[in-house]
Amino acid sequence: MKEVRLGLNNYDKSLQKSAAEILDKKYVNKSQLKNKENTNQLIEVPLCRHLECLEKTVKIAQLDIIGSIYNKVPARKKCVICGSLAKQCLLLGTKWKGEK
């Protein structure tokens, strides 16, 4: 029974590591904000809560603010603008403008 428990713990740790690697790839950094390939997808940008960083991020990315996430920001993520500890993830994308 002890061996089964140990095996399950190792498997769980492996899954957590794989999930963390996948999640790290979905966050963008400052240089990726200018990438025009982002216009057709929703991107997550780690930010601190300073208004200046928010304004600079939106200006650089030239995308609409879709929303933000406060509770699911990994502890090691830094703000893409100032480098301080991220407190939120800003969701950026292109809003649907409707028919013209």
Secondary structure, 3 states (H helix, E strand, C coil): CHHHHHHHHHHHHHHHHHHHHHHHHHECCHHHHCCHHHHHCCEEEEECCCHHHHHHHHHHHCCEEEEEECCCCCCCCECCCCCCECCEEEEEECCCCCCC
